[in-house]
Amino acid sequence: MTKDDALDYGLVSWDFIYKSDKTRSRYYSIIDKTPSDIIDYSFDDNYIIAKQKYNREVLLNELGMELSSWGGYYNIYKREGVINFKDVQVSLKEISKQIELSGSTNLADSIISHSSYYKELLTPNKINYYIIDKDEDSILGPFDKLEFEKIKKEKEINLDFKKQIK
């Protein structure tokens, strides 16, 4: 996928390694993506394998944009609800209030700090592994190295990483 394609989809801080040609709805094509920094990948006609490392600043930016969107939704429609950010729940009213007080980045930072899911993703030197199945139009992962190798073997994926990109 080109950088212009990524900009068209409004997801500029994600590394894109594959744009699906299949359409799952009449509104948009599904893009398989992994957040943050792709450090290695390999592919054939059926699969793409990728190594990825999370980047806290990118995660903060993405979460901040999502929070701003939910805050705007609440301000327009005044409908309450609870948004689940993995293992941290925040009400729409609270999102709107916190964004007004201190901005979306501070709220995003608080969510990351209180979430065991995000803490695990941001463990220093942690590498995540993904498998993109082009035929099924699906992404599997994130996996640790052992899980990744197991699934790769089960699916008879004959790909290896070449060298690090970054």
C-alpha positions, -999 to +999 in steps of 0.1 A: +000+000+000+013+034-008+016+063+017-011+081-003-035+051+001-028+051+039-035+089+040-068+083+021-079+059+048-069+083+076-047+059+094-013+075+088+005+062+120+000+025+112+024+004+092+005-011+063+018-043+048-012-055+028-043-039+013-071-064+007-087-065-027-118-081-012-147-060-001-165-069+031-190-041+030-203-017+004-185+012+021-148+002+023-122-024+016-107-041+046-071-033+052-049-056+072-026-036+094-005-038+125+000-008+148+034+007+151+067-004+137+070-033+113+106-045+117+106-074+093+083-093+070+081-119+043+054-130+019+043-154-008+011-158-028-010-170+002+005-154+034+024-125+048+043-129+081+054-098+100+074-089+131+063-058+149+073-037+179+048-013+195+057+024+197+042+042+227+039+075+209+021+060+180-002+041+204-009+074+223-017+092+190-041+065+178-059+062+211-060+100+214-077+102+180-102+075+190-110+093+222-115+126+204-139+109+181-159+094+210-159+128+228-173+145+197-200+118+194-211+125+230-210+162+225-232+160+194-257+133+205-256+135+243-260+097+244-243+079+273-225+046+269-193+028+280-164+023+257-141-007+265-105+000+257-094-037+261-095-040+299-103-003+308-138+010+306-146+047+302-180+063+299-187+087+269-195+114+294-162+110+312-143+109+279-159+142+269-152+158+303-115+146+305-108+159+269-122+193+279-101+194+310-068+181+298-070+169+262-072+134+247-034+126+250-036+128+288-067+105+289-050+081+264-019+080+286-041+072+317-058+044+298-025+029+287-011+032+323-041+014+338-044-013+312-026-046+317-032-053+280-014-021+268+013-025+295+020-060+281+022-047+245+046-020+255+070-043+274+105-031+264+120-052+236+088-072+231+083-084+196+049-093+182+043-116+153+015-116+128+002-139+100-019-124+073-039-150+053-046-135+019-070-162+009-091-159+040-086-121+041-077-123+078-050-113+102-038-136+130-019-122+160-003-107+178+016-138+189+048-144+208+075-162+189+065-197+202+028-192+193+038-178+159+061-207+151+034-232+162+007-217+140+031-213+111+039-250+113+002-260+116-007-239+085+024-252+067+036-217+060+070-219+045+083-184+051+111-170+071+122-134+080+150-120+059+164-090+077+153-062+099+138-032+081+146-006+108 
